[in-house]
Amino acid sequence: MNLSAENIVIDDTTLRDGEQTAGVVFSHNEKLNIARFLDEIGVGEIECGIPAMGKQEQATIRAMVAMGLHARLITWNRALPSDIQASLETGVHAVNISVSVSDLHIGMKLKKSRDWVKEQLKTALGFAKKHDLYVSVGAEDAGRADLEFLVELIRIAEVEGADRFRYCDTLGLLDPFGIYSKISYLKERTRLDLEVHTHNDLGMATANTLAGIRAGARFVNTTVNGLGERAGNAAFEEVVMALKHGCGIELPIDTRRFAELSRYVGRASKRPVPAWKPIVGEKVFSHESGLHTDGVLKNPLNYEGFDPAEVGQERHLVVGKHSGRHGLDERLRRLGISLGCQQLDQLLQSVRALAQKKKRALSDKDLLCLVKAGQLPS
């Protein structure tokens, strides 16, 4: 596959799978704000909810449709005409139809057979296409499914007019090599666009998403901050920046608003963003060790893979146990204090001792107190 920005579409599912995070509930206005935010920064598709949940969910989705977003809105549905009818009543023109595809789910959850699943898919797809809907067929638990059965389902999807096929690593049990192998296998056997949906149970959701893209998937699911069931989904901000700096593929996404978006979703979900979270954590551009701080002061590229401003962040020079002279000097300079080499060396020893005692980095107030307390030679 030719890896290029034109071949990749982000389908962000913060408003569906993200809200399925245990205990997370977005208000009507929060959902509209998140949808608008995602649209403004360039997301191509938004999985906006589950109309079958009821009138309140439907009303929110109708309000999103009325916003006239550039992003395509797509809803999540079971393979039931009644679910799809609920989606039609919201005014959307695209649906994801989910079917369980692993023998474990078919037997233990549905207590049905493979033939039953195939008939359900035919019925649901037929109903959706009768109403001229764009359809993604979502293969739940595809990561544990028989590949040949997936090919059978893809053949049905093709015949019934589906537009793409979503491969779901529902429990996050695959590694990038497995995802690459399985998506490649399916890509060779279908003309349908493929979509990859990954979970982070083993900490590999972002890596698995990239592997899926490299294997030929055009559509990828993400959530802001990696929200989602259990350990979450592939994080939107991680996937976009990994594509840009790891794969050399720059999507038409305004990454400068990532920190702002992340913090908003963090507040709305009541899941604060960890300070050290990749890309959007407040402390991920912090430097303390003498070697690193010195390198960053000489040229940020020495220890930063990209400018913090690319994602709406700022650099922080931390003074603490591992600080060196240059980092301390720079921090003091910003406080309007200039010291000679001998004074700086003596203050550095006091800084390290205090940081060790307090078991944390020192604040500006701590530094000023050290100076004021006469820790420096007269």
Secondary structure, 3 states (H helix, E strand, C coil): CCCCHHHCEEEECHHHHHCCCCCCCCCHHHHHHHHHHHHHCCCCEEECCCHHHCHHHHHHHHHHHHCCCCCEEEEEEECCHHHHHHHHCCCCCEEEEEEECCHHHHHHHHCCCHHHHHHHHHHHHHHHHHCCCEEEEEEECHHHCCHHHHHHHHHHHHHHCCCEEEEEECCCCCCHHHHHHHHHHHHCCCCCEEEEEEECCCCCHHHHHHHHHHHCCCEEEEEHHHCCCCCCECEHHHHHHHHHHHCCCCCCCCHHHHHHHHHHHHHHHCCCCCCCCCCCCCCCCEECCHHHHHHHHHCHHHCCCCCHHHHCCCCEECECCCCCHHHHHHHHHHCCCCCCHHHHHHHHHHHHHHHHHHCCCECHHHHHHHHHCCCCCC
